[in-house]
Structures are given as C-alpha cells and as structure tokens.
Amino acid sequence: MRHCRFIPLAFFLVLVAATVFGQQVAAPPPLAVEHVTVLPMTADGAVLVDQTVLIRNGRIASIAPSAGTRIDAAVMRVDGTGKFLMPGLADAHVHLENDRLLRLFLQNPAIATGTIHTEDVLLPYVANGVLQVIDLSATSETVGQRDEVESGRVVGPHIAMAAMIDGPDPVWPVGITRVAATPSDGRQAVRDASAEGYEVIKVYSRLDLPTFTAIVDEARRLRMPVVGHIPQRGKHLTAQFFQPGFGMVAHAEEFAQQTAVPAEADIPRYVEMAKSNGTWLTGTLSLDERLLEETAHPETLKTRPELHFLTPPLYAMVTEQNPYVQQASPQRLAYLRAIVEFNRKLVPAFAAAHIPVLAGTDTPVPGMVAGFALHDELEAMARYGLSNRQVLEGATRLPAEWLGVAEDRGVVAVGKRADLLLLDANPMENVANTRRIAAVIVGGRLRKRHELDEQMRELAQRYRQSRPGTVTSLHDGTPGP
C-alpha cells in the first residue's frame, strides 16, 4: 500500500498519539537540584561546582551558583551536595523488542500477541540512566512505541528509528529488514522509510555497491543519516563504500571482518577511509567481549544477575539455546579472540584521529541486557584507550549531534530537555561511576533510586513467574542485526 500523498504517515501518527495517548499528561512540577557539581558535556563546557539547576516544564530553566540563588516554595528541592549531574546516557545501537520483532528475531511464530510490553522493555534503560536509544531494526510497531514515550504514556528513552535495508537473500527476515536488489529498489526503500516516520537508514551486509550508493544518495537527499555494516565482506571493495552520506559504521568488528583474518596492518588505512569521509564509529566493544566470554565459559550465563531482566522468551534462548554456546569450537573461539584484539587497536586509532566513537551495545544479542550493557560498554571504551571525557561524550552529546537533535538534548545547558542523571560519584574520574545513580530525571520528572529499584524488582519477579520456556535459536549465529 502506498502512503498518503498529502499527510505524511509519521505526522498522522503523531496527531493520533496526541489525541489518544494524551498530551493531557500534566507537566512535571518545577524541580531544583541544589549544591550539585554539573558535568555539562558541552564541547567546551567546564565542570561547574556548587550549582543550582532549576527545571521547569521539563526543561532546564537556569544553572547558577547556589550561593545567592533563591528557590520558590512551590519548587521541589533535591539536595545535590556531593553529587554530580550529567546528561542522560545514549545507546547508539539497540534493537527494541515488540511481539513481531521477537517472533522474527527468534524464528518463533508461537510468541503470543501481548507477550512484550513496551513499559517493561524500556524500564531497564531508564533504571540505568539510558534516555536516548537508536533502534537499528525498527518496525512499524516501533513507531507506536516511540509515540507512547513522546506522549508521556510510557516512561522511556527517546527512540530514534532506523529502517534496515539489505540485499537479496537478506541475513534477517523481511519484517526486520527491507530488501533492495537494485538501485531503484534502494531509493524507493529510503523514500518509504522516510514517509513512514523513520529518521535513520541502516545499510546491511548483502547490499551490492550500486544499490548501496543509491540508498546513501537518496538518504542524503532526504537528510536521513545512514549507519550500518560495510557490505560485501572479503570482496576488496571496502574503500568504495566510504562515500558521502555513509555517516557511521555500526560495529568496530566490521573492519575486522573485511578480511578472512582480522588484518591489524590495515587499521591505518581504515582510519584514513573514515576520517576523509567523515564517517563515525559505534564500537559495540563489550558485545564481542561478552560473546567471547559466553562461548568460552557458558557457565557465566548463570552468574550474571542482569539476565533476569531479559524478557522471558529471550531469557530462555540465552540460557538454554544460546547459539554461541551451541556453535562453540576452537576455531570460533580463536576468531572471537582475534576480533577483540583487533578492536583494542582499531578504537584508540580512531580516537587518536579525532573520529567520534559512540557507545552502542547491540542489545539484545545474547548476553547483552538493556541498560546494563551500556555501562559495560563505557568501561570497555575506557579500557581500550579513550579518555573518560571521550567516553562520556560518546554517550551524551555526540549521539545527539549525529542524530541532529543537539538543539534539544545531549548536554546540561539552559533550554535543553531535562533528561539527566544524578550520580553519587564523579564519572570523569572513573566512568564506572555512571552506575552509581542516585536519581534519574526523565523529562523533568524525578525518579529516585529506590523507586527505580522497586520497579525493577517487580519486573524481575513477573518475568520469573513466566518461566521456564524455550524458543528456537537465532536466525544464523552472526553477532547481531
């Protein structure tokens, strides 16, 4: 079915959300965080000590020294003494669950409608301070999930939606991906995605070069950023895919997989390709570390408490029919180790060349759990040689800039959306301190740690009551979509 010529579908859906899901949601009460150290994460923003941050109508109204700042009696006050206020975190590579996506992802058509609840899927992100995600396999159901969040009906991160486009014989089923066999197919797929309300295009592994070129060109014309894989692995075409409009590579491992064996000697060439083309990188470093861990030591899957926050179908697959456990072999382990070692050299080389590296996890590939995985990723980025500031920028300001929403969010500054973390320790000293969340402020609404913890306990209990269960394994054994 073609889309309405006169009213774009995305605009229509926003109107429906405003009517049905209720712009009637009351504005959050004014809030002041007093005597707090502010980490603005602006490009040139210095740390601000002993500040009072006033929030009205979900946005930052003022940032001023606490001494001499008066707060009205009607304002909710939070003591930030000894605490640190920073922007909410962003995960630049996720795959949000809904019923249809999970049926396709797990190849299990028996998953019943109503199995997945948006508020349950998004709660672990919020509880971990992740308030922006880029969904790299968004579906039409994701449009509804996004509108539920933006209307205030569901508390969750902002969702940027990417439409995935692959070539003939796609890696993932149609429904997760679109298929483009020719350049004209590719252009039409981009136009369709734009009309349907997607903001981003994701290119995938089996696209041929002419079709890839047409997709990227059409996306540039429609001002849609492009992220994805580097197609046609092993065909010696890598440099030709780095063309204007290819804005970000979705995994560091994509470069490792351009040759049969990861070629560390080619890293300077890869850096030059990305640098000259203005192409950024999402690392997904912790993904490869986790896959190596669970392949070599599957018993660790029983010792990671965050797995209890996986939806029941995913928990069953990860713990009972995990493809990385089933396909374990000495050759597979050697290959995973080689990718991890390659990433350890590639990522600092990108950072040294001042190529932005964003934090992304590929959640929910087996072993990766929403929200929790991003903190693992930040620590991996620091271990791989990025400075703490580079790591934090890659999870706050830079994703907002890449998405084109920097005017709205991504930093702590007057006028910006109040999506913030209040931390008990300084992440500029140790990025692991992003885990020490005293409160999350979502659109100006305060969510205290004990409240979030109680919600998470209830979620885990409900999930446990839905187990046991089994599902079929993933589509093929590749790291993820």
N, C-alpha and C positions, 0 to 999 in steps of 0.2 A: 504494500500500500504506500502510495506517495504521500508526502507531507503537505499540509495546507499551504497554499501559496501566500496567503495573506496574514496569517498569525502563526509565527514560529511555534513549534510544539513546546519548546522549553519555556517560552513566555506564557503559553496557555497553562502549563503545569504549575508555574509559579502563581498564577491567578487562582488556580484550584486550591493550591496549598494555603494561600492567604485566606480563602473563604472557608475551607473545610478544616484545616489544621489550626487556624486561628491566629491571626495577628492580634487577636484579643488577649493573648497572653500578656499579663501585666508586666510592665517594665520593672527591672530589678531595683530594689531600694538603693539609694546612694550609699557608697561604701568608701571608707578611708583606711588605708594601711599606713600606720604611723611608725616613725623611727626605724624605717627599713632601709637596708642597703639595696640600691637599684642597679641592676645589670641591664642597661638599655639594649645592648646588642645592635645598636646602630653602627654604621660604618666607622664613625669617628667618635662614638659616644664613650666618655669616660665613666667609670664607676661613680655613682652618686651616693654619698654616705648620709645617714640620718635624715631621710626624706619622708615626706608625707605624700602619698599618691591618692588623689581623690578621683573616684569613679562615679559618673552619673550616666544614666540611660545606657549602660553597657559599654561606655567608652571612657577613656582616660581624660578627665577634665583638667587636672593640674598635677604637676610634680614640683614640689617646693621644699626647701629646708624645713624640718619640723619645728625648729625654733621660730616662733612668731606666727606659725600657721594656726589659724582658728578653724575649728570644725563645728558646724551647726549641730544642735542637739538631736536633730532628726536623722543624722547620718550614722550608720552602723560603723563602729570603730574596731579595728583589729590592731593589736599591738605587734609590730614587726621588729621589736628590739632583738638584735642578734640574728635576724633572719635576712634572707636575700630574695628579691623579687625580680623575676626574669620573664621573658615571653614564654607562652606555651610552646611545647615541642611539636615538630612536624616529622612525620614518617613519609618519605617520598616514594615508597614502593610497598603498597599493600594490595590485598585482594579481599574486599569486604564480602562477607557471606550473606547470601539470601537463599531461599529454598531452591530456586532454579540453578543458581551458580553451583551450589553444593551438589545437586544431582549430576550436573555435567562434570564438575571437578573430580568427584569420586566415582563417576560412572555408576551411579546407584539411583535408578528411577523410582525406587520404592520410598525414598525420603518424602515424607508427607508434607503437604502444604501446612504451614503454621509451625514447622519444626524450628525455624530460625526466627528470632525476634530481634528487631533492629536495636532496641534498647539494651538487650543482653550482649549483642555483638560489639556495641560501642562502649559499654561501661568500662571494660579493661583499658581502653585507650584513655578515657577521661581519668580513671583512677591513677594512671601512670603519667598524667600530665601531657598526653599527646592530644593536641587540639586542632591539628591540621593533618589530613592524610591525602595522598594521591592514589586513587584506586586505579590500578593499571589493567584491570579486566572488568570494567564497569559494564553493567547490563541495564536494560530498561527499568528493572526493579531498583537499581541504584539511584535512578532519578527520584523515585519516591522516597528512598532512604535519605537522600540529601535534603529533599524538601521538608521531611519530618524534622530534621535538625534545624534547618534555617528558619522554620516557622515557630520553633520553640516547643513543639510537641514532644520531641525526644531530645535528651541531653547527649551531645556527642561532638566529635571534632567536625570542623568544616571538611567537606568531601569534594575534592576535585576529581572529575571523572574522565578517564581515558578510554577511548574506544580502540580495542586491539584489532589490527589488520594483519593477516598472514597470507601467504601464497597458497597455491594449490596443494592439496593433501596437507592441511594445516596440522600443526602439532597438537592443538587443543580443539575440542569440538566446536562446531558452529553454534553460536549462542554465547559462548565465551569469547570467541573471535569472529571476525568477519573475514571473508575470503576475497582476494583480488588477484585474478590471473593475468590481467592486462593493465596497462597504464590507465585506460579509460575506466576500468573497474575501480582502480585505486582512487582516482579523482572522485568518482561517484560515492565511494565509501566514505571519503572525507566529508563531502557535502552532506551526506545523510547524517553522519555523526554530528556535524555542526547543527543541523536543523533539529536534531533530537535533543540537544542540550548538553552534549559533551563538550568539555573545554580543552581536552588534550587528545592527541593521537599517539597511539603506541604501535610502532612497527615491529614485526616479528621475523623469525629466523628464516622462513622459506620464501620470502619475497624475492623476486628477481630484481636486478638493478634498474631496468627501465620502469617497472611498476613502483619500486621504492622511490625513484626520482620523481615520478608523477605525484605520489602521495605527499612527499615533503613539499613539493612546489605548491600543490593545492592547499595544504595546511598553512603555508606561509601567506598565501593569498587571503585566507580566511582568518589569519592571525591566531592560529592554534599552535601552541608549542608541540614539538614532536620529541618523544622519548622512546627508547626501545633497545632491541637487540641489534647486533651487527649481522645482517643476513649472510647467507651463502658461505658458511664456515669452510675453511680449507680450500677455497677456490681462488685465493690470491687476489681478491677484489677489495680487501679491507679499505684501502685508501679511497676508493671510488665512492664509498658510501658516506664519506665525510664531505658533505656538501651543504650549502647554506640552508638553514632551517632544521637540520638534524641537531636538536638542541641538547640532548643528554643521552648518554649510554646508561642503560638500566642496571648494569652489574659490572663490577671490576672484572669478573670472571669472563666476560665477553671477549676481552682481549686475550686472555689465556687460551680461549677456545678457537682462536683464529688459526691455530696450527695444531697438528696432531698431538704434539707435546708442547706445553707452555714454553714460549720462547722468551726468556728474560732478556736476551740480547736485543729483542725488538722493542723493548719498552721505550727507549728514546724516540723511536720512530712513531710509536703510538701517541706519545706525549705531543710530538710536533703536529700530528694529524688533528688532535683535539684542540690544541692551542690555536692553530691557524684557522680552524673552522669555528671557534667559539663554542665548542661542544663541552658541556659539563659532564660530571660523572656522579652517579649514585653507586655507593660502594657495595652494599649488601655483604660486608665482610664477615659479620657474625653468622650469616647464613651458611657460608662454606665451612666455617669453623664448626657449626652445630652439625652439619651433615657428616663431617669427618668424625666428630665425636660419637654420634649415634650409630654410624656404620661400624666403627671400630669397637665401640663399647655400648651395645644396645641396652645393657642394664641401667645406663644413666637415665633412660626414659622413665624409669620407675622412681627416680630420686629428684626429679625437677618439679617442685610444687606448683609452678605456674601452669603446668599442663592441665591441672584441674579446672582451669578457666577456659579450656577449649570446649566448643560445642560438642555434645555427645557423639555425633557421627564422626567428627574429626578426631576426638579422643580415641575412639575405637580403632580408627585406621592407624593413627600414630603409634599406639601402644600394641596393637595386635597384628596389623598387616602393613607395617611400615615398609615401603618399597626399598628404602635404603638399607634396612636390615635384611630384607629378603634377597637383595641383589649384591650383598657383600661378597667381596673376593679380594685376593691380594692385589690384583690389577686395579680394581675400583678404588681401594684404599690408597694405592700409590698415586693414582690420578688426582684424587681429592687432596692429598698432601701437596702435590705439585701445584695445584691451583691456589691453595692457601699461601704457599711460599711465594708464588708469583704475585699475588695480591699484596703481600708485605713489601714488595719492591715497587710495584706499579703505583700504589696510592701515594706514598711520600713523593715520588717523582712528579705526579700530577700536582700535588700541593706545592712543591718547590717551584713549579712553573706557573703558579698562581691560577691554576684551573680549579674552579669551585668543585668541592666534593660534598655531596649531600648525604644525609643519613637516611638509609632505607633498609628494610628488613626482609621483604618478600613474604611477610606473614600472609596466610598460614601454611606455608610449605612445612612439611613435617618437622616438628621440633621448635618452630617459631610461634610465639604466642603474642597476641595483640597487646601492645603497650609495653609489656615486659621486654620484648625483643629489642625495642628501640634503645633502652638503656644498655643492653648488651652491645648494640651497635656503636653507641657513643664511646664506650670503653675500648672497643676494638679499634676504632678510628684513632684514639689517643695512643694505643699500643703500637699502631702502625706508623706513628711519627708525626701526626698532625698536632699542632698546639691546641691547648684547651680552648682558646678563642676560636680557632678554625673549626674545631669540632662543634662547638655551640652555635656558631654562625651557620654551619651546615644543617642545623636542626631548627633554626628560627628564622632569621632574616633572609637568608639566601633562598630557601624554598619559596617564600612569599615573593621574592623578586622574580624567580624563574616562572612562577605562575602568573605574574602580572597583578598581584593583589597587595603589593607592598604599601600602597596608599591606605590600605585598610588594616593590616595586621603584620605581625612578624617582629615587631620591636616594642619596647616600652617608651612611648612618646605621647605627648598630648594629642588628642584627636583619634588615636588608634583604638581599635577594638580591645576591650579589656579581657583578653584570653591570656591568663598569667599563671605563673607558678610561684608559690611562696615556699621557700626552701629553708631547712634548718641549718644548712652548711653551704659553703661557697663552691659552686661548680667550676669557677675559674681557677681554683686551686686543685680540684680533683673532679673530673667530670662524673665520677661515680656518685657525687653528691646530688646529681639530678634525681636520684632515687629517694632522697630524704625530703619528701614532700610533706609540708605542714598543712597546706591547703591548695586547692585548685580554684581559680576564678574563671568561670566559663561565661563569657558574655556579660561580665559584671556581677554574676551570681557566685557567692562564696560557697565552696564545697569543702568542708573541713575533713581532715584526715580520718577521724574516727567515723564520720558519716560514710565516707567512701569505703572504708574497711568493712563496715557493716553491710553495705550493699554488695560488696564482693563476696563476703561470707555467705550471704543468702544466695547469690548466683551459683557459687560452687556447690552449695547444698542441693539446689534444684537440679544442677547438672548431674550430680552423683545419683540422685533418685531416678534419673533417666537411663542409667547404665545398668547392666552391660548391653552392648550391641556391636554388631560387626558390619563392615561395609567392604566393598571391593576396593582394590588398591588404585593408586593414581594412574592417569592415562598412559604415561610412559616412564618414568624414572628420571626425567630431566629435573634440574633444580627448581623450576617453577615458571609460571606464566609471566 
